[in-house]
Amino acid sequence: MKIDFAKSDGLVPVIIQDEKTLEVLMLGYMNEEAYLKTEQQQKVTFFSRTKNRLWTKGEESGNFLHVKSISIDCDNDTLLIKVKPVGPTCHTGSRSCFNTPYNQNFIFELENIITERYENPTTKSYVNSLREKGLNKIAQKVGEEGVETVIAALAETETDLINEASDLVFHLLVLLKEKNLSLDNIAKNLESRHQ
């Protein structure tokens, strides 16, 4: 990767994105030294323009940003770093510095929660109780929730429709996990159909 640090006085903007939810968490800047330290330690290190020094995100709070991938833009002067965040990213305690009212990509986070429940089942987990009943029961739940969504759309309130559609999406995510598929598979298929 050839980063053009010369374009803007040795600093390049760095967009930090959650690797699972794809939510943009923050924007910072790196000089070459910060980039090399980030690569070496696999924790995001920025160059602070106000303190005029390197700082590793989380060095005081413990809320580190663990590097999962680094990409560069077409002009070689901006980085996109996908991370696994530990705790909130913003110094205010928010998950993102952009203060979005809700996680716009929560569906990916929900998929991760379902995966976590599959990998570490607990007796109190609804996902675990569905999994124990097997594929037929999970598929049946998707069918039931689909019918309830249609009924809500035709004869019930907007709130009822939102609730039923939410149940449908949740159970569909469980079914996908049961079949070892993910939203990535669906997104790629939809993208290929669109073209």
MIVEX-358703 format. One record per atom (N, C-alpha, C): x, y, z; residue in one letter; chain; atom name. Coordinates in nm, 3 decimals, m for minus. Example, Ala and Ser with C-alpha at 12.3 -4.5 7.8 and 13.67 -1.06 7.14 Angstrom:
! MIVEX-358703
1.319/m0.569/0.780/A/A/N
1.230/m0.450/0.780/A/A/CA
1.320/m0.330/0.780/A/A/C
1.285/m0.225/0.708/S/A/N
1.367/m0.106/0.714/S/A/CA
1.290/0.003/0.787/S/A/C
***
This chain:
! MIVEX-358703
0.085/m0.117/0.000/M/A/N
0.000/0.000/0.000/M/A/CA
0.090/0.124/0.000/M/A/C
0.070/0.210/m0.096/K/A/N
0.151/0.332/m0.109/K/A/CA
0.063/0.451/m0.070/K/A/C
0.086/0.501/0.051/I/A/N
0.007/0.612/0.102/I/A/CA
0.078/0.743/0.070/I/A/C
0.005/0.839/0.015/D/A/N
0.064/0.968/m0.022/D/A/CA
0.051/1.066/0.096/D/A/C
0.149/1.059/0.187/F/A/N
0.149/1.148/0.303/F/A/CA
0.189/1.291/0.265/F/A/C
0.247/1.309/0.147/A/A/N
0.299/1.440/0.108/A/A/CA
0.189/1.539/0.068/A/A/C
0.072/1.490/0.032/K/A/N
m0.034/1.578/m0.020/K/A/CA
m0.080/1.683/0.081/K/A/C
m0.085/1.648/0.209/S/A/N
m0.141/1.742/0.307/S/A/CA
m0.053/1.748/0.432/S/A/C
0.066/1.798/0.413/D/A/N
0.159/1.821/0.523/D/A/CA
0.185/1.697/0.608/D/A/C
0.189/1.582/0.545/G/A/N
0.226/1.460/0.616/G/A/CA
0.115/1.388/0.688/G/A/C
m0.007/1.439/0.679/L/A/N
m0.120/1.375/0.746/L/A/CA
m0.224/1.328/0.644/L/A/C
m0.282/1.211/0.670/V/A/N
m0.393/1.164/0.588/V/A/CA
m0.514/1.138/0.678/V/A/C
m0.635/1.167/0.628/P/A/N
m0.754/1.135/0.706/P/A/CA
m0.776/0.985/0.712/P/A/C
m0.830/0.940/0.826/V/A/N
m0.855/0.799/0.848/V/A/CA
m0.999/0.782/0.897/V/A/C
m1.078/0.709/0.820/I/A/N
m1.216/0.679/0.858/I/A/CA
m1.215/0.547/0.934/I/A/C
m1.275/0.546/1.051/I/A/N
m1.282/0.425/1.133/I/A/CA
m1.423/0.370/1.124/I/A/C
m1.432/0.242/1.087/Q/A/N
m1.561/0.178/1.065/Q/A/CA
m1.566/0.046/1.142/Q/A/C
m1.678/0.019/1.207/D/A/N
m1.697/m0.109/1.276/D/A/CA
m1.700/m0.220/1.173/D/A/C
m1.616/m0.321/1.190/E/A/N
m1.604/m0.427/1.089/E/A/CA
m1.730/m0.511/1.077/E/A/C
m1.809/m0.519/1.183/K/A/N
m1.930/m0.602/1.180/K/A/CA
m2.054/m0.525/1.137/K/A/C
m2.075/m0.408/1.195/T/A/N
m2.197/m0.333/1.165/T/A/CA
m2.180/m0.234/1.051/T/A/C
m2.055/m0.206/1.013/L/A/N
m2.019/m0.110/0.909/L/A/CA
m2.051/0.034/0.947/L/A/C
m2.082/0.057/1.074/E/A/N
m2.110/0.193/1.120/E/A/CA
m1.980/0.273/1.125/E/A/C
m1.985/0.397/1.075/V/A/N
m1.868/0.485/1.085/V/A/CA
m1.860/0.533/1.229/V/A/C
m1.743/0.510/1.291/L/A/N
m1.726/0.540/1.434/L/A/CA
m1.659/0.673/1.458/L/A/C
m1.561/0.707/1.376/M/A/N
m1.489/0.833/1.395/M/A/CA
m1.401/0.863/1.275/M/A/C
m1.344/0.984/1.277/L/A/N
m1.246/1.027/1.179/L/A/CA
m1.125/1.079/1.256/L/A/C
m1.007/1.038/1.213/G/A/N
m0.884/1.087/1.273/G/A/CA
m0.781/1.109/1.164/G/A/C
m0.658/1.137/1.207/Y/A/N
m0.550/1.161/1.111/Y/A/CA
m0.428/1.078/1.149/Y/A/C
m0.353/1.039/1.049/M/A/N
m0.230/0.964/1.070/M/A/CA
m0.118/1.027/0.991/M/A/C
m0.001/1.028/1.052/N/A/N
0.120/1.050/0.976/N/A/CA
0.183/0.913/0.953/N/A/C
0.297/0.910/0.888/E/A/N
0.356/0.780/0.855/E/A/CA
0.392/0.700/0.980/E/A/C
0.440/0.768/1.082/E/A/N
0.477/0.700/1.206/E/A/CA
0.354/0.637/1.273/E/A/C
0.243/0.709/1.275/A/A/N
0.119/0.655/1.334/A/A/CA
0.070/0.534/1.255/A/A/C
0.081/0.542/1.121/Y/A/N
0.040/0.431/1.038/Y/A/CA
0.125/0.307/1.067/Y/A/C
0.256/0.325/1.075/L/A/N
0.346/0.211/1.100/L/A/CA
0.319/0.149/1.237/L/A/C
0.293/0.233/1.336/K/A/N
0.262/0.181/1.471/K/A/CA
0.129/0.106/1.470/K/A/C
0.033/0.157/1.395/T/A/N
m0.097/0.090/1.383/T/A/CA
m0.079/m0.048/1.320/T/A/C
m0.002/m0.054/1.214/E/A/N
0.023/m0.183/1.148/E/A/CA
0.095/m0.280/1.241/E/A/C
0.192/m0.229/1.314/Q/A/N
0.273/m0.315/1.402/Q/A/CA
0.191/m0.368/1.519/Q/A/C
0.115/m0.281/1.586/Q/A/N
0.043/m0.321/1.707/Q/A/CA
m0.098/m0.370/1.680/Q/A/C
m0.150/m0.345/1.560/Q/A/N
m0.288/m0.381/1.524/Q/A/CA
m0.392/m0.315/1.614/Q/A/C
m0.353/m0.199/1.669/K/A/N
m0.444/m0.109/1.740/K/A/CA
m0.429/0.027/1.674/K/A/C
m0.540/0.096/1.651/V/A/N
m0.535/0.222/1.577/V/A/CA
m0.463/0.329/1.658/V/A/C
m0.362/0.388/1.596/T/A/N
m0.287/0.501/1.652/T/A/CA
m0.301/0.618/1.556/T/A/C
m0.335/0.733/1.611/F/A/N
m0.350/0.855/1.532/F/A/CA
m0.238/0.953/1.563/F/A/C
m0.231/1.056/1.480/F/A/N
m0.149/1.173/1.514/F/A/CA
m0.245/1.281/1.561/F/A/C
m0.231/1.324/1.685/S/A/N
m0.318/1.428/1.739/S/A/CA
m0.268/1.564/1.693/S/A/C
m0.352/1.636/1.622/R/A/N
m0.315/1.769/1.574/R/A/CA
m0.315/1.870/1.688/R/A/C
m0.395/1.849/1.791/T/A/N
m0.398/1.944/1.902/T/A/CA
m0.284/1.920/2.001/T/A/C
m0.250/1.793/2.024/K/A/N
m0.142/1.760/2.117/K/A/CA
m0.007/1.748/2.047/K/A/C
m0.011/1.746/1.915/N/A/N
0.110/1.735/1.834/N/A/CA
0.194/1.613/1.870/N/A/C
0.126/1.500/1.882/R/A/N
0.194/1.375/1.916/R/A/CA
0.109/1.255/1.873/R/A/C
0.169/1.135/1.875/L/A/N
0.094/1.014/1.848/L/A/CA
0.006/0.981/1.969/L/A/C
m0.111/0.925/1.944/W/A/N
m0.191/0.870/2.053/W/A/CA
m0.266/0.748/2.003/W/A/C
m0.260/0.643/2.081/T/A/N
m0.332/0.520/2.048/T/A/CA
m0.470/0.530/2.110/T/A/C
m0.572/0.514/2.026/K/A/N
m0.710/0.521/2.076/K/A/CA
m0.728/0.414/2.183/K/A/C
m0.768/0.458/2.302/G/A/N
m0.789/0.365/2.412/G/A/CA
m0.674/0.361/2.511/G/A/C
m0.569/0.439/2.486/E/A/N
m0.452/0.433/2.575/E/A/CA
m0.486/0.476/2.718/E/A/C
m0.587/0.560/2.733/E/A/N
m0.631/0.600/2.868/E/A/CA
m0.759/0.529/2.908/E/A/C
m0.853/0.516/2.816/S/A/N
m0.985/0.460/2.849/S/A/CA
m0.990/0.307/2.844/S/A/C
m0.898/0.247/2.769/G/A/N
m0.906/0.103/2.745/G/A/CA
m0.997/0.068/2.629/G/A/C
m1.057/0.168/2.566/N/A/N
m1.148/0.146/2.453/N/A/CA
m1.069/0.143/2.322/N/A/C
m0.992/0.038/2.306/F/A/N
m0.906/0.025/2.188/F/A/CA
m0.986/m0.005/2.062/F/A/C
m0.926/0.025/1.949/L/A/N
m0.981/m0.008/1.818/L/A/CA
m0.887/m0.111/1.755/L/A/C
m0.925/m0.238/1.759/H/A/N
m0.842/m0.345/1.705/H/A/CA
m0.861/m0.353/1.554/H/A/C
m0.751/m0.345/1.481/V/A/N
m0.753/m0.340/1.335/V/A/CA
m0.793/m0.476/1.277/V/A/C
m0.890/m0.472/1.187/K/A/N
m0.931/m0.591/1.114/K/A/CA
m0.891/m0.583/0.967/K/A/C
m0.894/m0.461/0.909/S/A/N
m0.847/m0.443/0.772/S/A/CA
m0.818/m0.295/0.748/S/A/C
m0.728/m0.270/0.654/I/A/N
m0.694/m0.133/0.615/I/A/CA
m0.704/m0.124/0.463/I/A/C
m0.781/m0.025/0.417/S/A/N
m0.795/0.000/0.273/S/A/CA
m0.757/0.144/0.244/S/A/C
m0.718/0.168/0.121/I/A/N
m0.681/0.303/0.079/I/A/CA
m0.772/0.346/m0.035/I/A/C
m0.798/0.475/m0.045/D/A/N
m0.886/0.524/m0.152/D/A/CA
m0.810/0.533/m0.284/D/A/C
m0.881/0.570/m0.389/C/A/N
m0.826/0.572/m0.525/C/A/CA
m0.717/0.677/m0.544/C/A/C
m0.713/0.781/m0.459/D/A/N
m0.610/0.885/m0.470/D/A/CA
m0.491/0.859/m0.377/D/A/C
m0.495/0.749/m0.304/N/A/N
m0.387/0.711/m0.212/N/A/CA
m0.365/0.813/m0.099/N/A/C
m0.473/0.884/m0.060/D/A/N
m0.453/0.985/0.044/D/A/CA
m0.559/0.982/0.155/D/A/C
m0.637/0.875/0.161/T/A/N
m0.734/0.856/0.268/T/A/CA
m0.742/0.707/0.300/T/A/C
m0.746/0.675/0.430/L/A/N
m0.754/0.536/0.471/L/A/CA
m0.892/0.505/0.530/L/A/C
m0.934/0.382/0.508/L/A/N
m1.052/0.326/0.573/L/A/CA
m1.002/0.208/0.655/L/A/C
m1.022/0.218/0.786/I/A/N
m0.979/0.109/0.874/I/A/CA
m1.102/0.048/0.939/I/A/C
m1.124/m0.081/0.912/K/A/N
m1.231/m0.153/0.978/K/A/CA
m1.175/m0.212/1.107/K/A/C
m1.251/m0.195/1.214/V/A/N
m1.201/m0.230/1.347/V/A/CA
m1.301/m0.312/1.425/V/A/C
m1.248/m0.378/1.528/K/A/N
m1.331/m0.437/1.632/K/A/CA
m1.314/m0.345/1.753/K/A/C
m1.416/m0.262/1.783/P/A/N
m1.402/m0.168/1.893/P/A/CA
m1.421/m0.237/2.028/P/A/C
m1.345/m0.190/2.127/V/A/N
m1.364/m0.235/2.264/V/A/CA
m1.430/m0.120/2.338/V/A/C
m1.559/m0.132/2.364/G/A/N
m1.631/m0.025/2.431/G/A/CA
m1.666/0.087/2.335/G/A/C
m1.717/0.199/2.391/P/A/N
m1.756/0.312/2.306/P/A/CA
m1.634/0.376/2.241/P/A/C
m1.653/0.431/2.123/T/A/N
m1.543/0.496/2.051/T/A/CA
m1.528/0.642/2.091/T/A/C
m1.638/0.712/2.106/C/A/N
m1.633/0.857/2.131/C/A/CA
m1.596/0.886/2.277/C/A/C
m1.523/0.995/2.298/H/A/N
m1.484/1.035/2.433/H/A/CA
m1.606/1.072/2.519/H/A/C
m1.721/1.094/2.454/T/A/N
m1.843/1.127/2.529/T/A/CA
m1.910/1.002/2.586/T/A/C
m1.862/0.885/2.544/G/A/N
m1.923/0.761/2.587/G/A/CA
m2.018/0.701/2.485/G/A/C
m2.036/0.769/2.371/S/A/N
m2.121/0.717/2.264/S/A/CA
m2.043/0.616/2.180/S/A/C
m2.117/0.527/2.117/R/A/N
m2.049/0.425/2.036/R/A/CA
m1.983/0.487/1.913/R/A/C
m2.037/0.600/1.865/S/A/N
m1.983/0.668/1.747/S/A/CA
m1.968/0.817/1.776/S/A/C
m1.868/0.878/1.719/C/A/N
m1.849/1.023/1.733/C/A/CA
m1.954/1.102/1.655/C/A/C
m2.028/1.034/1.568/F/A/N
m2.125/1.102/1.484/F/A/CA
m2.264/1.106/1.546/F/A/C
m2.278/1.053/1.667/N/A/N
m2.398/1.068/1.747/N/A/CA
m2.526/1.036/1.670/N/A/C
m2.523/0.926/1.597/T/A/N
m2.645/0.883/1.528/T/A/CA
m2.747/0.839/1.632/T/A/C
m2.875/0.864/1.609/P/A/N
m2.976/0.835/1.711/P/A/CA
m2.993/0.686/1.740/P/A/C
m2.953/0.602/1.647/Y/A/N
m2.958/0.457/1.667/Y/A/CA
m2.856/0.396/1.571/Y/A/C
m2.820/0.273/1.597/N/A/N
m2.726/0.204/1.510/N/A/CA
m2.799/0.166/1.382/N/A/C
m2.770/0.238/1.276/Q/A/N
m2.840/0.218/1.150/Q/A/CA
m2.813/0.082/1.088/Q/A/C
m2.710/0.017/1.135/N/A/N
m2.676/m0.116/1.084/N/A/CA
m2.696/m0.223/1.191/N/A/C
m2.793/m0.202/1.280/F/A/N
m2.813/m0.296/1.390/F/A/CA
m2.842/m0.437/1.341/F/A/C
m2.897/m0.450/1.223/I/A/N
m2.928/m0.584/1.173/I/A/CA
m2.801/m0.669/1.164/I/A/C
m2.687/m0.608/1.131/F/A/N
m2.560/m0.682/1.130/F/A/CA
m2.518/m0.718/1.272/F/A/C
m2.541/m0.626/1.364/E/A/N
m2.509/m0.655/1.503/E/A/CA
m2.597/m0.768/1.555/E/A/C
m2.724/m0.767/1.518/L/A/N
m2.814/m0.875/1.558/L/A/CA
m2.766/m1.008/1.502/L/A/C
m2.721/m1.007/1.378/E/A/N
m2.666/m1.130/1.319/E/A/CA
m2.548/m1.179/1.402/E/A/C
m2.463/m1.087/1.448/N/A/N
m2.349/m1.125/1.532/N/A/CA
m2.393/m1.180/1.666/N/A/C
m2.498/m1.122/1.723/I/A/N
m2.551/m1.172/1.851/I/A/CA
m2.602/m1.315/1.833/I/A/C
m2.673/m1.341/1.725/I/A/N
m2.723/m1.476/1.698/I/A/CA
m2.607/m1.573/1.682/I/A/C
m2.503/m1.532/1.610/T/A/N
m2.385/m1.616/1.594/T/A/CA
m2.321/m1.645/1.730/T/A/C
m2.311/m1.543/1.813/E/A/N
m2.256/m1.560/1.948/E/A/CA
m2.338/m1.661/2.027/E/A/C
m2.470/m1.656/2.015/R/A/N
m2.557/m1.749/2.089/R/A/CA
m2.541/m1.892/2.035/R/A/C
m2.515/m1.905/1.906/Y/A/N
m2.490/m2.038/1.849/Y/A/CA
m2.357/m2.093/1.902/Y/A/C
m2.257/m2.007/1.908/E/A/N
m2.123/m2.052/1.950/E/A/CA
m2.112/m2.071/2.100/E/A/C
m2.190/m1.996/2.178/N/A/N
m2.186/m2.004/2.324/N/A/CA
m2.329/m2.010/2.377/N/A/C
m2.396/m2.125/2.358/P/A/N
m2.537/m2.134/2.396/P/A/CA
m2.556/m2.123/2.548/P/A/C
m2.667/m2.056/2.584/T/A/N
m2.707/m2.048/2.725/T/A/CA
m2.852/m2.094/2.735/T/A/C
m2.889/m2.145/2.849/T/A/N
m3.023/m2.201/2.865/T/A/CA
m3.132/m2.095/2.857/T/A/C
m3.101/m1.971/2.891/K/A/N
m3.202/m1.865/2.890/K/A/CA
m3.219/m1.799/2.753/K/A/C
m3.140/m1.840/2.655/S/A/N
m3.142/m1.776/2.524/S/A/CA
m3.256/m1.830/2.437/S/A/C
m3.336/m1.738/2.382/Y/A/N
m3.442/m1.777/2.289/Y/A/CA
m3.382/m1.841/2.164/Y/A/C
m3.269/m1.787/2.119/V/A/N
m3.201/m1.844/2.002/V/A/CA
m3.166/m1.990/2.029/V/A/C
m3.114/m2.017/2.148/N/A/N
m3.076/m2.153/2.184/N/A/CA
m3.199/m2.245/2.188/N/A/C
m3.312/m2.194/2.240/S/A/N
m3.432/m2.278/2.245/S/A/CA
m3.481/m2.310/2.104/S/A/C
m3.472/m2.214/2.013/L/A/N
m3.509/m2.241/1.873/L/A/CA
m3.414/m2.343/1.811/L/A/C
m3.287/m2.325/1.835/R/A/N
m3.187/m2.415/1.777/R/A/CA
m3.208/m2.559/1.823/R/A/C
m3.242/m2.575/1.950/E/A/N
m3.265/m2.710/2.004/E/A/CA
m3.385/m2.777/1.938/E/A/C
m3.482/m2.698/1.892/K/A/N
m3.601/m2.754/1.827/K/A/CA
m3.573/m2.795/1.683/K/A/C
m3.464/m2.745/1.626/G/A/N
m3.422/m2.790/1.494/G/A/CA
m3.471/m2.706/1.377/G/A/C
m3.420/m2.741/1.261/L/A/N
m3.445/m2.667/1.137/L/A/CA
m3.594/m2.656/1.104/L/A/C
m3.669/m2.764/1.119/N/A/N
m3.811/m2.759/1.083/N/A/CA
m3.886/m2.654/1.165/N/A/C
m3.859/m2.647/1.295/K/A/N
m3.928/m2.550/1.381/K/A/CA
m3.885/m2.407/1.346/K/A/C
m3.756/m2.389/1.318/I/A/N
m3.707/m2.255/1.282/I/A/CA
m3.773/m2.210/1.152/I/A/C
m3.779/m2.298/1.054/A/A/N
m3.842/m2.264/0.925/A/A/CA
m3.991/m2.237/0.945/A/A/C
m4.056/m2.315/1.030/Q/A/N
m4.197/m2.294/1.060/Q/A/CA
m4.219/m2.155/1.120/Q/A/C
m4.130/m2.113/1.211/K/A/N
m4.142/m1.980/1.272/K/A/CA
m4.131/m1.870/1.167/K/A/C
m4.041/m1.886/1.070/V/A/N
m4.028/m1.787/0.963/V/A/CA
m4.160/m1.779/0.885/V/A/C
m4.218/m1.894/0.855/G/A/N
m4.346/m1.895/0.785/G/A/CA
m4.457/m1.828/0.864/G/A/C
m4.465/m1.859/0.995/E/A/N
m4.567/m1.798/1.080/E/A/CA
m4.550/m1.646/1.085/E/A/C
m4.426/m1.602/1.103/E/A/N
m4.401/m1.458/1.113/E/A/CA
m4.427/m1.389/0.980/E/A/C
m4.403/m1.459/0.868/G/A/N
m4.434/m1.403/0.737/G/A/CA
m4.583/m1.379/0.720/G/A/C
m4.663/m1.477/0.761/V/A/N
m4.809/m1.464/0.752/V/A/CA
m4.856/m1.352/0.844/V/A/C
m4.803/m1.346/0.966/E/A/N
m4.844/m1.241/1.060/E/A/CA
m4.805/m1.102/1.008/E/A/C
m4.694/m1.093/0.935/T/A/N
m4.653/m0.965/0.876/T/A/CA
m4.752/m0.922/0.768/T/A/C
m4.793/m1.017/0.687/V/A/N
m4.892/m0.986/0.582/V/A/CA
m5.024/m0.940/0.644/V/A/C
m5.070/m1.011/0.746/I/A/N
m5.196/m0.974/0.813/I/A/CA
m5.185/m0.834/0.872/I/A/C
m5.072/m0.806/0.938/A/A/N
m5.052/m0.672/0.997/A/A/CA
m5.052/m0.564/0.889/A/A/C
m4.992/m0.593/0.775/A/A/N
m4.987/m0.495/0.666/A/A/CA
m5.127/m0.465/0.612/A/A/C
m5.210/m0.566/0.609/L/A/N
m5.343/m0.550/0.549/L/A/CA
m5.450/m0.502/0.646/L/A/C
m5.436/m0.535/0.776/A/A/N
m5.550/m0.511/0.864/A/A/CA
m5.516/m0.455/1.002/A/A/C
m5.389/m0.423/1.026/E/A/N
m5.353/m0.377/1.160/E/A/CA
m5.280/m0.242/1.153/E/A/C
m5.231/m0.199/1.268/T/A/N
m5.166/m0.068/1.276/T/A/CA
m5.023/m0.071/1.225/T/A/C
m4.968/0.046/1.204/E/A/N
m4.827/0.057/1.163/E/A/CA
m4.735/m0.006/1.268/E/A/C
m4.766/0.017/1.394/T/A/N
m4.686/m0.042/1.503/T/A/CA
m4.690/m0.194/1.497/T/A/C
m4.808/m0.250/1.471/D/A/N
m4.820/m0.395/1.458/D/A/CA
m4.735/m0.446/1.341/D/A/C
m4.739/m0.375/1.230/L/A/N
m4.660/m0.415/1.114/L/A/CA
m4.511/m0.410/1.146/L/A/C
m4.467/m0.304/1.212/I/A/N
m4.324/m0.294/1.249/I/A/CA
m4.285/m0.409/1.339/I/A/C
m4.369/m0.441/1.437/N/A/N
m4.338/m0.551/1.529/N/A/CA
m4.334/m0.686/1.457/N/A/C
m4.430/m0.711/1.372/E/A/N
m4.433/m0.839/1.300/E/A/CA
m4.316/m0.849/1.200/E/A/C
m4.287/m0.740/1.131/A/A/N
m4.174/m0.742/1.037/A/A/CA
m4.043/m0.764/1.113/A/A/C
m4.031/m0.707/1.231/S/A/N
m3.911/m0.728/1.313/S/A/CA
m3.898/m0.874/1.353/S/A/C
m4.011/m0.936/1.392/D/A/N
m4.009/m1.079/1.426/D/A/CA
m3.968/m1.163/1.306/D/A/C
m4.019/m1.126/1.190/L/A/N
m3.986/m1.199/1.067/L/A/CA
m3.837/m1.191/1.037/L/A/C
m3.782/m1.071/1.043/V/A/N
m3.639/m1.054/1.014/V/A/CA
m3.554/m1.132/1.115/V/A/C
m3.590/m1.123/1.243/F/A/N
m3.515/m1.195/1.345/F/A/CA
m3.514/m1.345/1.317/F/A/C
m3.632/m1.402/1.293/H/A/N
m3.638/m1.547/1.270/H/A/CA
m3.571/m1.586/1.138/H/A/C
m3.575/m1.499/1.039/L/A/N
m3.503/m1.527/0.915/L/A/CA
m3.352/m1.531/0.940/L/A/C
m3.302/m1.440/1.024/L/A/N
m3.159/m1.442/1.058/L/A/CA
m3.120/m1.572/1.129/L/A/C
m3.207/m1.621/1.217/V/A/N
m3.181/m1.749/1.284/V/A/CA
m3.180/m1.862/1.182/V/A/C
m3.275/m1.861/1.089/L/A/N
m3.280/m1.964/0.985/L/A/CA
m3.152/m1.961/0.899/L/A/C
m3.109/m1.842/0.861/L/A/N
m2.985/m1.831/0.783/L/A/CA
m2.867/m1.890/0.860/L/A/C
m2.859/m1.858/0.988/K/A/N
m2.749/m1.911/1.071/K/A/CA
m2.757/m2.063/1.079/K/A/C
m2.878/m2.114/1.096/E/A/N
m2.897/m2.259/1.104/E/A/CA
m2.847/m2.329/0.977/E/A/C
m2.860/m2.259/0.864/K/A/N
m2.816/m2.314/0.735/K/A/CA
m2.673/m2.270/0.698/K/A/C
m2.602/m2.212/0.796/N/A/N
m2.464/m2.164/0.775/N/A/CA
m2.454/m2.060/0.663/N/A/C
m2.553/m1.973/0.656/L/A/N
m2.553/m1.861/0.563/L/A/CA
m2.555/m1.732/0.642/L/A/C
m2.534/m1.621/0.572/S/A/N
m2.530/m1.491/0.641/S/A/CA
m2.591/m1.383/0.553/S/A/C
m2.603/m1.264/0.612/L/A/N
m2.650/m1.149/0.535/L/A/CA
m2.556/m1.118/0.418/L/A/C
m2.429/m1.149/0.432/D/A/N
m2.335/m1.130/0.321/D/A/CA
m2.380/m1.210/0.199/D/A/C
m2.422/m1.334/0.222/N/A/N
m2.468/m1.417/0.110/N/A/CA
m2.589/m1.353/0.041/N/A/C
m2.680/m1.301/0.122/I/A/N
m2.801/m1.239/0.067/I/A/CA
m2.766/m1.110/m0.007/I/A/C
m2.680/m1.028/0.054/A/A/N
m2.642/m0.900/m0.008/A/A/CA
m2.573/m0.922/m0.142/A/A/C
m2.482/m1.019/m0.147/K/A/N
m2.411/m1.048/m0.273/K/A/CA
m2.508/m1.095/m0.380/K/A/C
m2.604/m1.179/m0.341/N/A/N
m2.702/m1.229/m0.436/N/A/CA
m2.790/m1.115/m0.488/N/A/C
m2.836/m1.030/m0.397/L/A/N
m2.920/m0.916/m0.439/L/A/CA
m2.842/m0.821/m0.529/L/A/C
m2.716/m0.798/m0.496/E/A/N
m2.634/m0.710/m0.579/E/A/CA
m2.618/m0.768/m0.720/E/A/C
m2.593/m0.899/m0.728/S/A/N
m2.576/m0.960/m0.861/S/A/CA
m2.705/m0.956/m0.940/S/A/C
m2.820/m0.968/m0.875/R/A/N
m2.949/m0.958/m0.944/R/A/CA
m2.973/m0.817/m0.995/R/A/C
m2.931/m0.719/m0.916/H/A/N
m2.952/m0.579/m0.954/H/A/CA
m2.877/m0.542/m1.080/H/A/C
m2.759/m0.599/m1.097/Q/A/N
m2.679/m0.568/m1.216/Q/A/CA
m2.738/m0.631/m1.336/Q/A/C
***
